Amino acid sequence: MSVPENVFSRAYDFLAPDAARMFRLTGLLKGADFSVEAAAAVAGVGVMEARQLLSLLMNENLLEKASADRYQFHDLVKAYAIERLNAEESAVSRKAAAHRVLSFYLRTADNVDHVIAPQRRHVLAAPSRWAKTFDNPQSALSWCEAERLNLIAAIDQSVLLGFEEIGWKLPIALTYFFILNSHPVNRHRTALVAVDAARRAGDRYAEAWGETCVGGAELALGRAPDALGRFQRALSVCMEINDTQGQAINLGNVANTLVQLERYEEALDHANESLRLFRSLHDQRSESIELRLIGSIHRGLGDNDEASRLYHAAVNAAHGVDLQSEGDALQELGELARSQKKFPAAVTWFQKSIDVRRRIDDKLGLATSLLGLGSAFRALDDTHMAYAALSESLTMYELLGNAKASEVREILDNITGQP
């Protein structure tokens, strides 16, 4: 036994049985640090008891405080915890503990999804009280960001241990977090894991949903032809299993991708059928999304009046139902007005979009709307307001690590008379 191991062993032997068990089981937790809730889940105890046990481990220098209610091991201590875990906990006990914490991550991620996108399909039927809960989108997204690397590790761990249901549900529950906080690579990789897990489980419904998520990630990464193939495969499966909602979603996704490829006539047929299905399902949020998409198709075909009518209809459909869709539709009205050189109107629409984006902490959407606002102010020769909007847009893009930051920086460099 090495000197450090001897020190750890003496500290470990001094622990009460419940504290020693907490030490062993937290060795299962992946990532650089972990929350008190995750520790409670892996040990199968309440949060208050977990906090007390973690304090005992800190008293013996077996654990460090990373931040408020977050903890971390020194690498050597973590290795010793894993050693004791494998020596003293049976394979059945280890797997049960892993399932508890992975289920905690799934339930909490789904609670996040219910808060940030309440109208979308969810992997769990209702929010869970056996997980962390959130009062607003900002706190929900902050939890996901703090846990992001642990959540990705949990997805991989689920697959490794054969928990296929968690393996496909957790990536899908995180999709809108990845979108709003601009993590396209994480979104793509975990969606691929979801598809593989669904196939191993023999779950065609989950497979189609996973393919849809992969397609969305590929579209966000600028891979429209690849995305089109994914959406078409998902649509085919949805038709085979009579999943009407999945059909509607993927008809819209195919249409949106065809728009990216400037195949407007084909896109219009798919989008109209998607809208018909969503209306038959009384899905107002998705109706708003399709109205906005059809508006963009008409804009691509040169019919700006019809595009404007449809964008207004999309705003009305989303209002009070889905803030992200409302913000997106307002953004489109701003872009349309700007393209028509109706700059005062564009400013109004972009400002309304920005107000909505701020309410849901949609950082990428906010950066995009601020860029539009700055460009409209610049066209009006209001360099002061343009500089303010573009500076905030740049800050958002830089925070997200988005390549668009270089474009905004170049625009700012060309503005004179800045504050």
C-alpha positions as CSV (number, residue, x, y, z in Angstrom):
1,M,0.0,0.0,0.0
2,S,1.4,3.4,-1.0
3,V,1.7,6.3,1.5
4,P,-1.4,8.2,0.2
5,E,-3.4,5.0,0.2
6,N,-2.4,4.3,3.8
7,V,-3.5,7.8,4.8
8,F,-6.8,7.4,2.9
9,S,-7.3,3.9,4.5
10,R,-6.9,5.2,8.0
11,A,-9.4,8.1,7.3
12,Y,-11.8,5.7,5.7
13,D,-11.6,3.2,8.6
14,F,-12.5,6.0,11.0
15,L,-15.8,6.7,9.2
16,A,-19.2,5.6,10.5
17,P,-20.7,2.9,8.2
18,D,-23.2,5.2,6.5
19,A,-20.4,7.8,5.7
20,A,-18.2,5.0,4.5
21,R,-21.0,3.8,2.2
22,M,-21.5,7.3,0.9
23,F,-17.7,7.6,0.2
24,R,-17.8,4.3,-1.8
25,L,-20.9,5.0,-3.8
26,T,-19.9,8.6,-4.8
27,G,-17.0,6.9,-6.6
28,L,-19.7,5.9,-9.2
29,L,-20.3,9.6,-10.1
30,K,-18.7,10.8,-13.3
31,G,-17.4,14.3,-14.0
32,A,-15.0,16.7,-12.2
33,D,-17.5,17.5,-9.5
34,F,-21.0,16.5,-8.3
35,S,-24.1,18.0,-6.6
36,V,-25.5,17.1,-3.2
37,E,-28.6,15.9,-5.0
38,A,-26.6,13.5,-7.2
39,A,-24.9,12.1,-4.0
40,A,-28.3,11.7,-2.4
41,A,-29.5,9.8,-5.4
42,V,-26.6,7.4,-5.7
43,A,-26.7,6.6,-2.0
44,G,-30.5,6.4,-1.9
45,V,-30.9,8.9,0.9
46,G,-32.5,12.3,1.4
47,V,-30.7,15.5,0.5
48,M,-30.3,16.6,4.1
49,E,-28.8,13.3,5.1
50,A,-26.5,13.4,2.1
51,R,-25.3,16.8,3.0
52,Q,-24.5,15.7,6.5
53,L,-22.6,12.6,5.3
54,L,-20.6,14.7,2.7
55,S,-19.6,17.0,5.5
56,L,-18.2,14.0,7.5
57,L,-16.1,13.1,4.4
58,M,-14.8,16.6,4.2
59,N,-13.9,16.5,7.9
60,E,-11.7,13.5,7.1
61,N,-10.1,15.3,4.1
62,L,-11.7,12.7,1.8
63,L,-13.7,15.3,-0.1
64,E,-13.5,18.9,-1.1
65,K,-16.1,21.6,-1.6
66,A,-16.1,22.8,-5.2
67,S,-18.8,25.4,-4.8
68,A,-22.1,25.8,-2.9
69,D,-23.6,22.3,-2.7
70,R,-21.1,20.9,-5.1
71,Y,-18.2,18.6,-4.2
72,Q,-15.1,17.1,-5.7
73,F,-12.5,14.4,-5.1
74,H,-8.8,14.7,-5.4
75,D,-7.8,12.3,-8.2
76,L,-6.0,9.9,-5.8
77,V,-9.0,9.9,-3.4
78,K,-11.4,9.2,-6.2
79,A,-9.3,6.2,-7.3
80,Y,-9.4,5.0,-3.7
81,A,-13.2,5.4,-3.5
82,I,-13.5,3.3,-6.7
83,E,-11.2,0.7,-5.2
84,R,-13.4,0.4,-2.0
85,L,-16.5,0.5,-4.2
86,N,-15.4,-2.5,-6.2
87,A,-14.1,-4.4,-3.1
88,E,-17.1,-3.9,-0.8
89,E,-20.2,-3.4,-3.0
90,S,-21.6,-6.3,-5.0
91,A,-22.2,-5.9,-8.7
92,V,-25.9,-5.8,-8.0
93,S,-25.5,-3.0,-5.5
94,R,-23.2,-1.0,-7.8
95,K,-25.7,-1.4,-10.7
96,A,-28.6,-0.4,-8.5
97,A,-26.8,2.7,-7.2
98,A,-25.9,3.7,-10.8
99,H,-29.5,3.3,-11.9
100,R,-30.7,5.5,-9.0
101,V,-28.4,8.4,-10.0
102,L,-29.0,8.0,-13.7
103,S,-32.7,8.0,-13.1
104,F,-32.2,11.2,-11.1
105,Y,-30.5,12.8,-14.0
106,L,-33.2,11.7,-16.4
107,R,-36.0,13.0,-14.2
108,T,-34.3,16.3,-13.5
109,A,-33.4,16.8,-17.2
110,D,-37.1,16.1,-18.1
111,N,-38.2,18.6,-15.4
112,V,-35.9,21.2,-17.1
113,D,-37.5,20.3,-20.5
114,H,-41.0,20.9,-19.1
115,V,-39.9,24.4,-17.9
116,I,-38.0,25.6,-21.0
117,A,-40.3,24.0,-23.6
118,P,-43.6,23.1,-21.9
119,Q,-45.5,22.5,-25.1
120,R,-43.1,20.0,-26.8
121,R,-43.2,16.2,-26.6
122,H,-41.5,15.0,-23.4
123,V,-39.8,11.7,-22.7
124,L,-41.6,11.5,-19.3
125,A,-45.4,12.0,-19.1
126,A,-45.3,14.6,-16.3
127,P,-42.7,16.5,-14.2
128,S,-41.3,14.4,-11.4
129,R,-41.3,15.3,-7.8
130,W,-38.5,12.8,-7.2
131,A,-35.9,15.1,-8.7
132,K,-34.7,18.7,-8.7
133,T,-37.4,21.2,-9.7
134,F,-37.2,24.7,-11.2
135,D,-39.3,27.8,-11.0
136,N,-38.1,29.5,-14.2
137,P,-36.2,28.8,-17.4
138,Q,-33.1,30.6,-16.2
139,S,-32.6,28.4,-13.1
140,A,-33.4,25.3,-15.2
141,L,-30.8,26.2,-17.8
142,S,-28.2,27.1,-15.2
143,W,-28.6,23.6,-13.6
144,C,-28.1,22.0,-17.0
145,E,-25.0,24.0,-17.7
146,A,-23.4,23.2,-14.4
147,E,-24.2,19.5,-14.9
148,R,-23.5,19.4,-18.6
149,L,-20.4,17.3,-18.6
150,N,-21.9,15.0,-15.9
151,L,-25.1,14.6,-18.0
152,I,-23.1,13.6,-21.1
153,A,-21.1,11.1,-18.9
154,A,-24.4,9.8,-17.6
155,I,-25.7,9.1,-21.1
156,D,-22.5,7.1,-21.9
157,Q,-22.7,5.3,-18.5
158,S,-26.3,4.4,-19.2
159,V,-25.4,2.7,-22.4
160,L,-22.4,1.0,-20.9
161,L,-24.5,-0.5,-18.1
162,G,-27.3,-1.6,-20.5
163,F,-29.9,1.0,-19.3
164,E,-31.2,1.6,-22.9
165,E,-34.3,3.4,-21.9
166,I,-32.3,6.1,-20.0
167,G,-29.8,6.0,-22.9
168,W,-32.3,7.3,-25.4
169,K,-34.5,9.4,-23.2
170,L,-31.8,11.5,-21.5
171,P,-30.3,12.9,-24.8
172,I,-33.8,13.7,-26.1
173,A,-34.7,15.4,-22.8
174,L,-31.6,17.6,-23.1
175,T,-32.2,18.7,-26.8
176,Y,-33.7,22.1,-26.0
177,F,-31.0,22.9,-23.5
178,F,-28.4,22.1,-26.1
179,I,-30.3,24.4,-28.5
180,L,-30.8,27.3,-26.2
181,N,-27.3,27.2,-24.7
182,S,-25.7,26.6,-28.1
183,H,-24.0,23.2,-27.7
184,P,-24.4,21.7,-31.2
185,V,-21.6,19.2,-31.0
186,N,-23.0,17.8,-27.7
187,R,-26.4,17.8,-29.2
188,H,-25.3,15.8,-32.2
189,R,-23.2,13.2,-30.4
190,T,-25.8,12.5,-27.7
191,A,-28.5,12.2,-30.3
192,L,-26.5,9.5,-32.1
193,V,-26.3,7.6,-28.8
194,A,-30.1,7.9,-28.4
195,V,-30.6,6.3,-31.8
196,D,-28.3,3.4,-31.0
197,A,-29.9,2.8,-27.6
198,A,-33.4,2.8,-29.1
199,R,-32.3,0.3,-31.8
200,R,-30.8,-2.0,-29.1
201,A,-34.0,-1.7,-27.1
202,G,-36.1,-2.5,-30.3
203,D,-38.1,0.6,-29.7
204,R,-39.2,2.0,-33.1
205,Y,-40.9,5.0,-31.7
206,A,-37.8,6.0,-29.8
207,E,-35.6,5.3,-32.9
208,A,-37.7,7.7,-35.0
209,W,-37.5,10.4,-32.3
210,G,-33.8,9.9,-32.0
211,E,-33.3,10.2,-35.8
212,T,-35.3,13.4,-35.6
213,C,-32.9,14.8,-33.0
214,V,-29.9,13.8,-35.0
215,G,-31.4,15.5,-38.1
216,G,-31.9,18.7,-36.1
217,A,-28.4,18.7,-34.8
218,E,-27.0,18.1,-38.3
219,L,-29.0,20.9,-39.7
220,A,-27.6,23.2,-36.9
221,L,-24.1,22.1,-37.9
222,G,-24.8,23.1,-41.5
223,R,-25.1,19.6,-42.9
224,A,-28.5,20.0,-44.6
225,P,-28.2,17.0,-47.0
226,D,-27.4,14.7,-44.1
227,A,-30.2,16.2,-42.0
228,L,-32.6,15.6,-44.9
229,G,-31.8,11.9,-44.9
230,R,-32.3,11.6,-41.2
231,F,-35.6,13.4,-41.3
232,Q,-36.8,11.2,-44.2
233,R,-35.8,8.0,-42.3
234,A,-37.7,9.3,-39.2
235,L,-40.7,10.1,-41.3
236,S,-40.7,6.6,-42.8
237,V,-40.6,5.0,-39.4
238,C,-43.4,7.2,-38.1
239,M,-45.6,6.3,-41.0
240,E,-44.9,2.6,-40.4
241,I,-45.9,2.8,-36.7
242,N,-48.8,5.2,-37.3
243,D,-47.2,8.0,-35.2
244,T,-49.3,11.0,-36.4
245,Q,-47.4,13.5,-34.3
246,G,-44.1,12.1,-35.4
247,Q,-45.2,12.3,-39.0
248,A,-46.3,16.0,-38.6
249,I,-43.0,16.9,-36.9
250,N,-40.8,15.2,-39.6
251,L,-42.9,16.5,-42.5
252,G,-42.1,20.0,-41.1
253,N,-38.4,19.1,-40.6
254,V,-38.1,17.8,-44.2
255,A,-39.8,21.1,-45.4
256,N,-37.4,23.2,-43.3
257,T,-34.4,21.4,-44.7
258,L,-35.7,21.8,-48.2
259,V,-35.9,25.5,-47.6
260,Q,-32.2,25.5,-46.6
261,L,-31.5,23.8,-49.9
262,E,-33.7,26.4,-51.7
263,R,-36.1,23.7,-52.9
264,Y,-39.2,25.8,-52.1
265,E,-41.9,24.1,-54.1
266,E,-41.2,20.7,-52.6
267,A,-40.9,22.3,-49.2
268,L,-44.3,23.9,-49.5
269,D,-46.1,20.6,-50.1
270,H,-44.5,19.0,-47.0
271,A,-45.1,22.0,-44.8
272,N,-48.8,22.3,-45.7
273,E,-49.3,18.6,-44.9
274,S,-47.5,19.1,-41.6
275,L,-49.7,22.1,-40.7
276,R,-52.8,20.0,-41.5
277,L,-51.7,17.2,-39.2
278,F,-50.8,19.5,-36.4
279,R,-54.2,21.3,-36.6
280,S,-55.9,17.9,-36.5
281,L,-53.9,17.2,-33.2
282,H,-54.8,20.7,-31.8
283,D,-51.1,21.4,-31.3
284,Q,-51.0,25.2,-31.3
285,R,-47.2,25.5,-30.6
286,S,-46.4,23.3,-33.6
287,E,-49.0,25.1,-35.7
288,S,-47.1,28.3,-35.0
289,I,-43.8,26.8,-36.1
290,E,-45.3,25.5,-39.3
291,L,-47.0,28.9,-40.1
292,R,-43.6,30.5,-39.7
293,L,-42.0,28.0,-41.9
294,I,-44.6,28.4,-44.6
295,G,-44.1,32.1,-44.4
296,S,-40.4,31.6,-45.0
297,I,-41.2,29.4,-48.0
298,H,-43.5,32.1,-49.5
299,R,-40.7,34.7,-48.8
300,G,-38.3,32.4,-50.7
301,L,-40.8,32.3,-53.6
302,G,-41.0,36.1,-53.6
303,D,-44.5,36.6,-52.1
304,N,-43.6,38.9,-49.2
305,D,-47.3,39.9,-48.5
306,E,-48.2,36.2,-47.9
307,A,-45.1,35.7,-45.8
308,S,-46.0,38.7,-43.6
309,R,-49.5,37.4,-43.1
310,L,-48.2,34.0,-42.1
311,Y,-45.6,35.4,-39.8
312,H,-48.3,37.4,-38.0
313,A,-50.5,34.3,-37.7
314,A,-47.5,32.5,-36.3
315,V,-47.0,35.2,-33.6
316,N,-50.7,35.0,-32.7
317,A,-50.6,31.2,-32.5
318,A,-47.6,31.1,-30.3
319,H,-48.6,34.0,-27.9
320,G,-49.3,32.6,-24.5
321,V,-48.4,29.1,-25.6
322,D,-44.7,29.0,-26.5
323,L,-42.3,31.9,-26.0
324,Q,-39.5,30.5,-28.1
325,S,-41.8,30.1,-31.1
326,E,-43.2,33.6,-30.5
327,G,-39.7,35.1,-30.4
328,D,-38.7,33.3,-33.6
329,A,-41.8,34.6,-35.5
330,L,-41.2,38.1,-34.3
331,Q,-37.6,37.7,-35.5
332,E,-38.9,36.7,-39.0
333,L,-41.1,39.8,-39.1
334,G,-38.1,41.9,-38.3
335,E,-36.0,40.2,-41.0
336,L,-38.8,40.7,-43.6
337,A,-39.2,44.4,-42.8
338,R,-35.4,44.9,-43.0
339,S,-35.2,43.2,-46.4
340,Q,-37.9,45.5,-47.6
341,K,-36.0,48.5,-46.2
342,K,-38.8,49.3,-43.7
343,F,-36.2,49.9,-41.0
344,P,-38.4,51.6,-38.3
345,A,-40.8,48.6,-38.5
346,A,-37.8,46.2,-38.4
347,V,-36.6,47.9,-35.2
348,T,-40.0,47.4,-33.6
349,W,-40.2,43.7,-34.5
350,F,-36.6,43.0,-33.4
351,Q,-37.2,44.8,-30.0
352,K,-40.3,42.7,-29.4
353,S,-38.3,39.5,-30.3
354,I,-35.6,40.6,-27.9
355,D,-38.1,41.1,-25.0
356,V,-39.3,37.6,-25.5
357,R,-35.8,36.1,-25.8
358,R,-34.8,37.6,-22.5
359,R,-37.8,36.1,-20.7
360,I,-36.7,32.6,-21.5
361,D,-32.9,33.2,-21.5
362,D,-32.6,32.2,-25.1
363,K,-29.0,33.3,-25.6
364,L,-28.6,32.3,-29.2
365,G,-31.9,33.8,-30.2
366,L,-31.1,36.9,-28.3
367,A,-27.7,37.3,-30.1
368,T,-29.5,36.8,-33.4
369,S,-32.2,39.4,-32.7
370,L,-29.7,41.9,-31.3
371,L,-27.7,41.5,-34.6
372,G,-30.8,42.3,-36.6
373,L,-31.6,45.2,-34.4
374,G,-28.1,46.6,-34.7
375,S,-28.2,46.3,-38.4
376,A,-31.6,48.1,-38.6
377,F,-30.3,50.9,-36.4
378,R,-27.2,51.2,-38.6
379,A,-29.4,51.5,-41.7
380,L,-31.2,54.4,-39.9
381,D,-27.7,56.0,-39.3
382,D,-28.3,55.7,-35.5
383,T,-24.7,54.6,-34.8
384,H,-25.1,54.9,-31.0
385,M,-28.0,52.5,-30.8
386,A,-26.4,50.2,-33.4
387,Y,-23.2,50.0,-31.5
388,A,-25.1,49.2,-28.2
389,A,-27.1,46.4,-29.8
390,L,-24.2,44.9,-31.8
391,S,-21.9,45.0,-28.7
392,E,-24.4,43.0,-26.7
393,S,-24.8,40.6,-29.6
394,L,-21.1,40.1,-29.8
395,T,-21.0,39.4,-26.1
396,M,-23.6,36.7,-26.5
397,Y,-22.0,35.1,-29.4
398,E,-18.6,35.0,-27.7
399,L,-20.2,33.6,-24.6
400,L,-21.6,30.8,-26.7
401,G,-18.4,30.3,-28.7
402,N,-20.4,30.9,-31.9
403,A,-18.5,31.6,-35.1
404,K,-20.9,34.5,-35.8
405,A,-18.9,36.5,-33.3
406,S,-16.2,37.3,-35.9
407,E,-18.9,38.7,-38.3
408,V,-20.3,41.0,-35.6
409,R,-16.9,42.1,-34.5
410,E,-16.1,43.1,-38.1
411,I,-19.3,45.2,-38.3
412,L,-18.5,46.9,-35.0
413,D,-15.0,47.8,-36.3
414,N,-16.6,49.5,-39.2
415,I,-18.9,51.7,-37.1
416,T,-17.8,55.2,-36.4
417,G,-19.1,57.5,-33.6
418,Q,-19.4,54.6,-31.1
419,P,-19.7,55.6,-27.4
